[in-house]
């Protein structure tokens, strides 16, 4: 049984873990108690994912211990053991089987659902939990996971983690749980987390959206370079002091007028006839944001602009448009390739002479972007999947930015990227825009949308508001997002 703090659901004591020459954890101690929500924060590569894998039984520490309340003396800790003791995790990299339905995925997670009528019971279990966490979700549990949007998939994964069949859920770890959810869905989830905790559950929430951490967690643990560097009650932190503990400096966001209102138009898209929507226009040197509730047409707009601009997933010699995918597993990563090749694939026309790739120039470009955007790896020849989720997203971002394309379309490109890197990317975007590059940016994060010169707000598949300069604010965007549709 657990020694020391008898009330802890899980206790990690002095854990060390290395992968070759890389020390991922360096003497980490961490515990979570019932009735407690703990925020776990740190930059990409700080050691959070390794710690989570220890807690869920996916890894064993090289030294130190991981103990779960209820474990028998000498019991070997494993993934199955963690589940048996009520530990659940929603990983940033979603793990649902795309070729199975929602109810079939539920059966995989809950093997007690067997015998005649298991589909009906699985459907009732997952639908009930979706209703509890995300009222009005509208998800048909007989649909294939692969047919759902990334937000819907994330909702199903979260509901699956909180659902109970034969084992009581005691601890749920949420790794970037709102990265694909709009503000309304995120608020529903965080409200349910507080309810679950008030009823005796325990939650660890990992998020780069620090406002969510401070508003939801009771206690915050900060990691850096494989160590716990700060641990305090959430009420004792502000966003600024929390970022400072992580090792970054917060730069204030200034309201700004559109940077290139007089620039020539580079992209247009007419609103459907009779829709009552607003036409889309983007000018040279602008950052144009696409906002509104998730799933209301923003990604469809980006894909339409890409296709209309002569977009092709095979890079042309003189690209007009580059695209940063939001779902890196479906539209971004080449999982069998190296980090370097994933980063430079869009540059091959520029790097190829007489059918041969200039590998020296390729390596130099990749090294320059690795340093500029701080991809955490010692060897660019490593597989892309060896990186954390946030670092994989950096590679996709660098892939687009390294091209000569004058227009860059971005579909929620900063999911899982730490706040320090985000601020550096914001500065990079401004620098590129000042040179005449145009960015069209869909994001589920309000701080990112408020970086834009102009913002189009979507509702029910059409643009219902256009905001510019000082008009771009959270209040104005939310007001337009939730306003009643015109009769």
HELIX and SHEET records of a PDB file:
HELIX    1   1 UNK A   48  UNK A   55  1                                   8    
HELIX    2   2 UNK A   79  UNK A   84  1                                   6    
HELIX    3   3 UNK A  102  UNK A  109  1                                   8    
HELIX    4   4 UNK A  118  UNK A  133  1                                  16    
HELIX    5   5 UNK A  145  UNK A  147  5                                   3    
HELIX    6   6 UNK A  150  UNK A  162  1                                  13    
HELIX    7   7 UNK A  183  UNK A  198  1                                  16    
HELIX    8   8 UNK A  210  UNK A  216  1                                   7    
HELIX    9   9 UNK A  234  UNK A  236  5                                   3    
HELIX   10  10 UNK A  239  UNK A  246  1                                   8    
HELIX   11  11 UNK A  298  UNK A  308  1                                  11    
HELIX   12  12 UNK A  328  UNK A  332  3                                   5    
HELIX   13  13 UNK A  339  UNK A  344  1                                   6    
HELIX   14  14 UNK A  345  UNK A  347  5                                   3    
HELIX   15  15 UNK A  348  UNK A  351  1                                   4    
HELIX   16  16 UNK A  359  UNK A  373  1                                  15    
HELIX   17  17 UNK A  384  UNK A  386  5                                   3    
HELIX   18  18 UNK A  389  UNK A  401  1                                  13    
HELIX   19  19 UNK A  419  UNK A  434  1                                  16    
HELIX   20  20 UNK A  446  UNK A  449  1                                   4    
HELIX   21  21 UNK A  469  UNK A  471  5                                   3    
HELIX   22  22 UNK A  474  UNK A  482  1                                   9    
SHEET    1   A 3 UNK A  22  UNK A  33  0                                        
SHEET    2   A 3 UNK A   8  UNK A  19 -1                                        
SHEET    3   A 3 UNK A  63  UNK A  68 -1                                        
SHEET    1   B 6 UNK A  87  UNK A  90  0                                        
SHEET    2   B 6 UNK A 171  UNK A 175  1                                        
SHEET    3   B 6 UNK A 202  UNK A 206  1                                        
SHEET    4   B 6 UNK A  36  UNK A  41  1                                        
SHEET    5   B 6 UNK A 219  UNK A 224  1                                        
SHEET    6   B 6 UNK A 227  UNK A 233 -1                                        
SHEET    1   C 2 UNK A 265  UNK A 269  0                                        
SHEET    2   C 2 UNK A 280  UNK A 283 -1                                        
SHEET    1   D 6 UNK A 321  UNK A 324  0                                        
SHEET    2   D 6 UNK A 407  UNK A 411  1                                        
SHEET    3   D 6 UNK A 438  UNK A 442  1                                        
SHEET    4   D 6 UNK A 287  UNK A 292  1                                        
SHEET    5   D 6 UNK A 454  UNK A 459  1                                        
SHEET    6   D 6 UNK A 462  UNK A 468 -1                                        
SHEET    1   E 2 UNK A 352  UNK A 353  0                                        
SHEET    2   E 2 UNK A 356  UNK A 357 -1                                        
END                                                                             
